[in-house]
């Protein structure tokens, strides 16, 4: 028994299936490179901008003002700021390539 079909019809079907699979793979790569990657890089840049803005707003304040500002920001429940003395919770980077790219870009932009 051979894996290659004997009739021309089934050979054509096999070729079409291979071409469809190749087109799907190529479109996935193109989407990741030209759509997903720029979005992730832009999100990392925006996040770094927000972090720098919060750092700048906290830099000239006293510790009591920083605590009040932190409490005000934490009350919005959109962002959670930790005190300077608090231990950073453990964080593991997920296996998703987009998330790894985001973390790498953000660390590069923040100088971490």
Secondary structure, DSSP 8 states (H G I E B T S, - for coil): --SS-SSHHHHHHHHHHHHHHHHHHHHHHHHIIIIIHHHHHHHHHHHHHHHHHHHHHHHTS-HHHHHHHHHHHHHTTS-----TTS--------S-HHHHHHHHHHHHHHT-
